[in-house]
């Protein structure tokens, strides 16, 4: 006998947990399947929260460091300092944040099954049967990352355009450090950029590059060592992964199966930021499913087709960036007022999402 629940979510990341919490608050039964064995293990993200995402995630203060300045470096290491009086970022202890979010979601009554990744589902009328998990549900949400098993199983859209990231974690961080260092360098980070950020007890430094390039992390770290204050610090860990950069996948839904977060390609093609969109659209999808099941509201996939971002502007900006961000040109114009305005727009203005 299969256990009945309203919604099964594959993936206990930011998107999956936000969706699960929204559903549970409306009184619906939710089971989350996560292949990782515990919350916060094997994280691939640097875990930078923009101001708007911080308001949604409500991270514990002990797991954050407030970042109030962006330092943008040209290939020849000129520095442009950017500050917005009403804006900030939060560097996070991402595993601690995920443990906190998981605990909060479970406290709402959500059944989170760690060490149990999605293993397929069959459709029986208006329901989905997950035999290997002993579950029967009305909706299945694929929030299981850039290479989604749900998307593959149901022949949904797949992410095809990626950035490939690699990061090193260094012991210690200057208690007074509040700057997010960003490095433009076609030589080291073609198609994107590198970064260094003082985190919670550590300093994180890495880069991402356009696929099929591969990140040469060691050379990049040598390039930024002095500017980022890495000299003499021991590397304590590495992480890496793929960042979807092609925008919304198509199709992102079929029947009662809907993709969410990185699986749906809801990641900014310009900045590579996906946590804010994961939290926002995760909660929004949960609300639309609840409206449908509890009040006969519109079909959730149809609603999300109008709400999910298409990133037309950011895709165009990425196209321009990839073709114009030549090292010599960036060296020449870094201090130009027009360049400063464009950089401020990217870091401080483009994080806003449209109203729902």
SEGU-426665 format. One line per 10 residues: number of its first residue (from 1); their letters; for each residue x, y, z of N, C-alpha, C. Coordinates in steps of 0.05 Angstrom, whole numbers. Example, Ala and Ser with C-alpha at 12.3 -4.5 7.8 and 13.67 -1.06 7.14 Angstrom:
! residues 2
1> as> 264 -114 156 246 -90 156 264 -66 156 | 257 -45 142 273 -21 143 258 1 157
//
This chain:
! residues 356
1> xxxxxxxxxx> 17 -24 0 0 0 0 18 25 0 | 13 42 -20 29 67 -21 17 88 -3 | 35 103 10 27 125 27 19 149 10 | -4 160 16 -14 183 1 -3 209 14 | 6 227 -4 14 254 4 5 272 -19 | 4 298 -14 -5 316 -35 17 322 -55 | 41 327 -45 63 336 -63 88 322 -55 | 103 312 -75 130 302 -70 149 321 -84 | 170 329 -70 191 347 -81 217 332 -81 | 230 331 -105 256 319 -107 276 342 -104
11> xxxxxxxxxx> 292 341 -82 312 361 -78 306 378 -53 | 325 378 -34 322 393 -9 341 417 -9 | 344 430 -32 359 455 -33 342 479 -27 | 351 502 -34 336 527 -28 308 526 -41 | 306 518 -66 281 518 -80 262 497 -68 | 271 473 -64 254 452 -54 244 457 -26 | 261 468 -9 252 473 18 233 497 19 | 238 517 2 219 540 2 192 531 -8 | 191 514 -28 165 504 -38 151 487 -17 | 167 469 -4 155 451 16 144 467 40
21> xxxxxxxxxx> 158 488 48 148 504 71 122 518 64 | 121 529 39 97 543 31 73 525 30 | 77 500 20 55 480 19 47 472 47 | 66 467 64 59 458 91 44 479 107 | 51 504 103 37 526 117 7 527 108 | 1 517 85 -26 516 76 -40 490 84 | -26 473 99 -39 449 110 -37 425 92 | -20 425 71 -18 403 52 4 384 61 | 2 359 54 22 338 60 44 339 40 | 69 340 49 92 343 32 114 323 40
31> xxxxxxxxxx> 126 310 21 149 293 25 172 303 7 | 195 307 18 219 316 3 239 293 2 | 248 287 -23 268 266 -27 294 280 -33 | 315 273 -19 342 285 -23 363 264 -23 | 379 263 -44 400 242 -46 422 245 -26 | 428 270 -18 449 274 2 440 263 29 | 460 254 44 454 240 69 446 258 92 | 453 283 90 445 301 112 444 330 101 | 429 346 115 425 374 107 452 389 107 | 457 403 85 481 420 84 506 406 74
41> xxxxxxxxxx> 505 380 69 529 366 60 533 370 30 | 558 370 22 565 371 -6 555 396 -21 | 555 419 -8 545 443 -20 564 452 -43 | 552 461 -65 567 470 -88 567 501 -91 | 552 515 -75 549 544 -79 566 559 -59 | 574 583 -67 588 601 -48 570 610 -26 | 544 612 -32 524 619 -12 522 649 -6 | 526 666 -26 522 694 -23 493 701 -26 | 481 714 -6 453 722 -7 452 752 -13 | 437 759 -35 432 787 -39 412 796 -18
51> xxxxxxxxxx> 409 822 -15 392 833 6 364 821 6 | 352 818 -19 325 808 -21 323 779 -14 | 344 763 -20 344 735 -13 347 731 17 | 362 749 30 366 747 59 339 751 73 | 322 768 63 296 773 75 278 748 73 | 282 731 52 267 707 49 278 684 65 | 305 682 66 317 659 79 318 661 109 | 318 686 120 320 690 149 342 674 161 | 367 677 152 389 661 162 395 668 191 | 404 648 207 413 655 235 437 674 234
61> xxxxxxxxxx> 437 695 250 459 714 250 486 702 252 | 489 681 268 515 669 272 526 656 246 | 508 651 227 517 638 202 521 658 179 | 523 684 186 526 704 164 547 724 171 | 557 737 149 574 761 151 563 781 132 | 559 805 141 548 827 125 569 838 107 | 564 840 81 582 851 61 570 877 51 | 585 899 53 574 925 47 588 939 23 | 608 926 12 623 939 -10 631 918 -31 | 630 926 -56 640 909 -78 666 922 -89
71> xxxxxxxxxx> 686 907 -92 711 916 -105 714 901 -131 | 713 916 -152 714 904 -179 741 909 -191 | 755 888 -199 783 890 -208 784 884 -238 | 800 901 -252 805 896 -280 827 875 -283 | 831 865 -307 852 845 -311 880 854 -301 | 886 880 -303 912 890 -293 911 898 -264 | 889 890 -250 885 894 -221 880 922 -212 | 871 940 -231 859 965 -221 834 958 -206 | 827 975 -186 804 969 -169 784 991 -170 | 758 983 -175 736 1002 -174 719 994 -149
81> xxxxxxxxxx> 716 1013 -131 701 1007 -106 673 1017 -109 | 654 999 -103 625 1005 -106 611 1001 -80 | 595 1021 -72 580 1020 -47 553 1032 -53 | 532 1019 -43 505 1030 -44 495 1034 -15 | 486 1057 -8 479 1063 20 456 1046 31 | 439 1035 13 416 1020 22 418 990 15 | 442 981 8 444 953 -2 466 938 12 | 463 912 14 484 895 26 480 867 15 | 501 850 19 500 822 14 506 808 41 | 499 782 42 507 766 65 523 742 55
91> xxxxxxxxxx> 548 741 65 563 716 62 553 697 83 | 550 671 76 537 653 95 555 628 99 | 551 617 123 559 589 128 537 572 116 | 539 565 90 517 553 75 508 527 87 | 526 509 95 516 484 108 499 490 133 | 508 509 150 492 516 173 465 528 166 | 465 544 145 440 556 136 421 534 126 | 431 515 111 414 493 101 404 475 123 | 420 471 144 411 455 167 388 470 181 | 391 496 184 370 512 196 344 512 180
101> xxxxxxxxxx> 347 516 154 323 515 137 310 488 137 | 325 467 137 314 440 137 299 435 163 | 311 444 186 297 440 211 272 456 213 | 272 480 203 247 497 203 226 484 186 | 234 473 163 214 461 145 203 435 157 | 220 419 169 211 395 182 192 401 205 | 197 423 219 179 431 241 151 438 232 | 148 444 206 122 449 195 106 424 188 | 119 401 192 106 376 186 115 363 160 | 135 374 147 145 362 122 163 338 128
111> xxxxxxxxxx> 158 317 113 174 292 115 198 295 96 | 222 300 107 246 303 91 262 277 93 | 266 264 71 281 239 71 308 242 59 | 328 245 76 356 247 66 367 220 59 | 385 219 40 396 194 31 377 178 13 | 357 192 2 337 179 -15 331 196 -39 | 348 194 -59 344 209 -84 321 198 -101 | 310 215 -118 288 208 -135 295 184 -153 | 277 164 -154 283 139 -169 260 132 -188 | 245 152 -197 225 147 -217 197 147 -207
121> xxxxxxxxxx> 178 151 -226 150 153 -218 133 145 -242 | 110 133 -237 91 126 -257 66 143 -254 | 52 147 -276 27 163 -276 3 144 -277 | -15 148 -258 -40 133 -257 -63 153 -255 | -75 159 -277 -96 178 -278 -85 206 -270 | -97 218 -250 -89 244 -241 -67 243 -220 | -58 219 -213 -38 216 -192 -12 206 -203 | 9 209 -186 35 198 -192 42 177 -171 | 53 155 -180 60 133 -161 90 130 -161 | 102 134 -138 131 130 -134 135 104 -119
131> xxxxxxxxxx> 134 82 -134 134 56 -122 159 51 -104 | 182 59 -114 206 54 -98 208 70 -73 | 192 91 -71 191 107 -47 166 102 -30 | 149 85 -40 124 78 -25 105 101 -23 | 104 118 -44 88 143 -43 70 145 -67 | 48 158 -62 29 166 -83 22 196 -79 | 23 212 -100 19 241 -97 4 253 -120 | -3 278 -116 -18 293 -137 1 310 -154 | 23 320 -142 42 335 -157 70 326 -150 | 88 326 -170 116 320 -166 132 344 -176
141> xxxxxxxxxx> 149 355 -158 165 378 -164 194 370 -167 | 206 376 -189 235 371 -194 251 395 -186 | 262 395 -162 280 416 -152 307 404 -146 | 315 386 -164 339 370 -158 363 378 -175 | 366 404 -180 391 414 -189 394 416 -220 | 417 426 -228 422 432 -256 420 407 -274 | 428 384 -264 425 359 -279 403 342 -266 | 379 352 -269 355 341 -255 348 313 -265 | 346 295 -245 337 268 -252 307 267 -259 | 292 285 -247 263 287 -254 260 296 -283
151> xxxxxxxxxx> 276 317 -291 275 326 -319 282 304 -338 | 303 289 -332 311 267 -349 290 245 -351 | 278 238 -328 259 216 -327 234 222 -343 | 225 247 -342 200 255 -355 205 270 -381 | 230 269 -391 236 281 -417 228 310 -418 | 234 325 -397 229 353 -396 254 368 -406 | 252 395 -407 275 411 -416 299 407 -399 | 322 408 -411 347 404 -396 364 429 -399 | 380 435 -379 400 456 -381 421 448 -401 | 427 466 -420 447 460 -440 471 479 -439
161> xxxxxxxxxx> 466 503 -429 487 523 -428 495 527 -399 | 520 522 -393 530 522 -365 554 541 -362 | 556 551 -338 582 560 -327 593 538 -310 | 619 535 -310 631 514 -293 648 529 -272 | 641 524 -247 654 538 -225 672 520 -208 | 693 533 -196 711 519 -178 718 539 -156 | 720 530 -131 725 548 -109 742 534 -88 | 760 550 -76 776 541 -53 767 555 -28 | 768 542 -6 761 554 20 786 555 36 | 792 580 46 817 585 61 810 589 90
171> xxxxxxxxxx> 827 580 107 823 583 136 823 613 143 | 805 621 161 805 647 172 795 669 154 | 785 691 166 776 714 152 780 738 170 | 790 760 159 794 785 175 767 793 186 | 765 797 212 740 804 225 729 830 215 | 746 848 206 736 874 196 730 875 166 | 736 853 152 732 852 123 703 853 116 | 695 870 98 667 873 90 664 877 60 | 685 869 44 685 873 16 682 847 0 | 666 847 -20 662 825 -39 680 832 -63
181> xxxxxxxxxx> 702 817 -67 721 822 -89 713 807 -114 | 710 822 -136 703 809 -162 725 816 -183 | 733 796 -197 756 799 -216 747 792 -244 | 750 813 -262 744 808 -290 770 801 -304 | 770 778 -317 795 769 -331 787 749 -351 | 789 756 -377 783 737 -398 803 714 -398 | 827 720 -389 848 699 -388 841 678 -367 | 832 687 -343 827 668 -322 798 659 -321 | 779 677 -328 751 670 -324 735 678 -349 | 740 665 -372 726 673 -397 696 668 -394
191> xxxxxxxxxx> 681 690 -400 652 688 -399 639 694 -373 | 655 697 -352 643 704 -326 664 720 -310 | 669 713 -285 689 727 -269 698 710 -246 | 717 720 -231 726 707 -207 718 723 -182 | 721 712 -159 712 725 -134 729 717 -110 | 728 733 -90 738 726 -64 720 741 -44 | 712 726 -23 694 738 -4 701 729 24 | 702 747 44 706 738 72 681 726 82 | 682 701 89 658 687 99 657 685 129 | 643 664 138 640 660 167 663 641 176
201> xxxxxxxxxx> 684 654 186 707 638 195 725 628 173 | 718 634 148 735 625 125 735 647 104 | 753 645 85 752 662 61 748 644 37 | 729 651 20 723 635 -3 733 650 -28 | 746 635 -46 757 647 -70 753 627 -93 | 743 637 -115 738 619 -138 732 634 -163 | 725 619 -183 719 630 -209 700 611 -224 | 687 623 -244 670 606 -262 676 614 -290 | 674 595 -308 681 599 -336 659 588 -354 | 657 598 -378 638 587 -398 646 558 -405
211> xxxxxxxxxx> 627 540 -405 632 513 -416 636 517 -446 | 656 503 -459 671 480 -449 698 487 -436 | 703 512 -430 728 518 -415 727 504 -388 | 750 501 -376 752 490 -350 767 509 -331 | 757 513 -307 769 533 -289 797 525 -280 | 816 542 -285 844 538 -276 847 552 -249 | 838 539 -228 836 552 -202 863 560 -191 | 883 544 -193 909 550 -181 921 576 -193 | 921 578 -219 931 602 -232 916 627 -224 | 890 624 -222 873 647 -214 879 655 -185
221> xxxxxxxxxx> 882 636 -167 889 643 -139 915 657 -137 | 935 649 -153 961 663 -153 957 692 -163 | 939 696 -182 934 722 -193 922 741 -173 | 905 731 -155 890 749 -137 900 748 -108 | 921 733 -103 929 727 -75 933 752 -58 | 947 772 -69 952 796 -53 927 812 -49 | 912 816 -71 887 833 -69 867 821 -51 | 865 795 -50 844 781 -34 854 774 -6 | 879 780 0 890 774 27 893 744 32 | 901 729 12 903 700 15 930 690 24
231> xxxxxxxxxx> 950 708 23 977 700 29 980 687 56 | 992 664 58 997 650 84 973 635 94 | 951 635 81 927 621 90 926 593 77 | 919 574 94 918 546 85 890 540 73 | 891 525 50 866 517 38 854 493 54 | 829 496 62 816 475 78 795 459 63 | 788 468 39 768 453 25 765 463 -4 | 752 447 -20 746 455 -48 717 448 -54 | 706 463 -73 679 456 -83 678 465 -112 | 658 454 -126 655 462 -154 628 451 -164
241> xxxxxxxxxx> 621 460 -187 596 451 -199 588 467 -223 | 565 460 -234 554 473 -257 533 493 -249 | 533 516 -264 514 537 -259 498 541 -285 | 472 535 -285 457 539 -310 458 569 -319 | 463 573 -345 466 600 -355 449 605 -380 | 431 586 -387 416 589 -411 388 598 -408 | 380 604 -383 352 613 -378 333 590 -375 | 308 596 -375 286 577 -369 287 554 -390 | 286 529 -380 285 506 -398 257 503 -409 | 255 489 -431 229 484 -444 228 455 -454
251> xxxxxxxxxx> 206 441 -447 185 449 -429 194 445 -400 | 183 461 -382 191 458 -353 169 443 -338 | 148 434 -352 127 419 -338 113 401 -358 | 103 379 -348 85 361 -363 66 348 -344 | 40 352 -349 21 341 -330 25 353 -302 | 27 336 -282 30 346 -255 59 344 -246 | 78 345 -265 106 345 -259 117 373 -267 | 129 387 -248 138 414 -253 167 418 -243 | 184 430 -259 211 435 -251 213 462 -237 | 233 465 -220 236 488 -203 266 493 -198
261> xxxxxxxxxx> 273 518 -193 301 524 -186 321 519 -209 | 344 509 -202 365 504 -222 355 484 -243 | 338 465 -235 328 445 -254 312 459 -276 | 298 480 -269 283 495 -289 299 517 -303 | 324 520 -296 341 541 -307 335 568 -297 | 323 570 -273 315 596 -262 339 608 -247 | 360 614 -263 385 625 -253 392 648 -271 | 400 671 -260 407 694 -277 429 687 -296 | 424 690 -322 446 684 -342 468 704 -340 | 463 728 -328 484 749 -326 501 745 -302
271> xxxxxxxxxx> 489 742 -278 504 741 -253 509 713 -243 | 495 693 -253 497 666 -243 483 663 -216 | 468 683 -207 455 681 -181 429 665 -183 | 426 645 -165 402 629 -166 388 625 -139 | 401 635 -117 388 630 -91 363 647 -88 | 365 673 -95 341 690 -93 318 679 -109 | 322 672 -134 301 662 -151 291 635 -140 | 309 619 -129 300 593 -118 281 597 -95 | 287 615 -77 270 620 -54 244 633 -62 | 245 653 -80 221 667 -88 202 650 -104
281> xxxxxxxxxx> 212 636 -125 194 620 -141 187 594 -129 | 204 584 -110 197 560 -95 172 565 -78 | 172 587 -63 149 594 -47 125 600 -64 | 129 613 -87 107 620 -104 94 595 -116 | 110 576 -126 99 552 -136 83 537 -115 | 94 536 -90 79 523 -69 52 536 -65 | 50 562 -66 25 577 -63 6 570 -85 | 16 569 -110 -2 563 -133 -13 535 -132 | 4 516 -123 -6 488 -120 -27 487 -99 | -22 500 -76 -42 501 -54 -68 514 -64
291> xxxxxxxxxx> -66 536 -78 -91 548 -89 -106 529 -106 | -92 514 -123 -105 495 -141 -118 472 -125 | -104 460 -106 -114 437 -92 -136 444 -72 | -133 467 -59 -151 474 -37 -175 492 -46 | -171 507 -67 -192 526 -75 -200 525 -104 | -190 504 -119 -197 502 -147 -184 523 -164 | -162 534 -155 -148 555 -171 -137 544 -197 | -126 563 -213 -116 556 -239 -94 534 -237 | -90 520 -259 -71 499 -260 -43 511 -255 | -28 499 -236 -2 512 -227 18 516 -250
301> xxxxxxxxxx> 21 496 -267 41 499 -289 34 522 -307 | 8 526 -312 -1 548 -329 4 575 -316 | 0 576 -290 6 600 -275 36 606 -276 | 52 586 -271 81 590 -270 92 597 -298 | 79 588 -319 88 595 -346 87 625 -351 | 69 638 -336 67 668 -339 85 682 -318 | 93 667 -297 108 680 -275 138 674 -276 | 146 650 -285 174 644 -286 189 664 -304 | 213 673 -296 228 693 -311 239 682 -337 | 239 698 -357 251 691 -383 279 702 -386
311> xxxxxxxxxx> 286 722 -370 314 733 -370 322 745 -397 | 303 756 -412 310 767 -439 331 788 -437 | 328 807 -418 348 828 -415 375 818 -406 | 374 800 -386 400 790 -376 414 772 -396 | 399 758 -412 411 742 -433 425 760 -454 | 411 782 -460 423 801 -479 448 814 -467 | 447 820 -441 470 832 -428 494 812 -426 | 488 786 -422 509 766 -422 521 764 -450 | 505 765 -471 515 764 -498 534 787 -503 | 527 811 -494 544 834 -498 569 831 -481
321> xxxxxxxxxx> 566 822 -456 589 820 -438 610 800 -450 | 600 777 -460 619 757 -470 635 767 -494 | 623 786 -508 637 796 -532 653 821 -528 | 647 836 -507 661 862 -502 680 861 -479 | 678 841 -461 695 841 -437 723 831 -444 | 736 845 -463 764 839 -469 782 852 -449 | 804 839 -442 821 849 -421 831 877 -426 | 840 883 -450 850 909 -456 828 931 -453 | 804 925 -463 782 944 -461 775 949 -432 | 772 928 -416 765 932 -387 786 947 -373
331> xxxxxxxxxx> 812 942 -379 834 958 -366 830 987 -372 | 822 993 -397 820 1021 -406 796 1036 -394 | 774 1023 -389 750 1037 -382 740 1033 -354 | 755 1019 -337 745 1012 -311 736 1036 -295 | 751 1058 -297 745 1082 -281 726 1101 -296 | 716 1094 -319 698 1110 -334 671 1112 -320 | 659 1136 -318 633 1138 -303 611 1120 -315 | 611 1116 -341 590 1099 -353 594 1070 -344 | 619 1062 -342 625 1035 -333 617 1031 -304 | 622 1051 -287 613 1050 -259 583 1048 -257
341> xxxxxxxxxx> 568 1063 -273 539 1062 -272 530 1034 -280 | 542 1022 -300 534 996 -309 540 975 -287 | 563 978 -274 571 959 -253 552 961 -229 | 544 986 -222 526 990 -200 498 978 -207 | 490 980 -232 465 968 -240 466 938 -236 | 488 925 -244 490 896 -242 490 887 -212 | 505 900 -196 508 891 -168 486 900 -149 | 474 923 -154 456 935 -135 427 938 -145 | 422 935 -171 396 941 -182 382 917 -195 | 397 898 -205 385 877 -221 376 853 -204
351> xxxxxx> 376 856 -178 368 834 -161 338 833 -156 | 325 855 -163 296 856 -158 281 837 -177 | 261 824 -166 244 807 -183 217 820 -188 | 205 813 -210 179 826 -216 158 817 -196 | 137 833 -191 116 826 -172 101 801 -182 | 90 786 -163 77 761 -169 47 764 -171
//
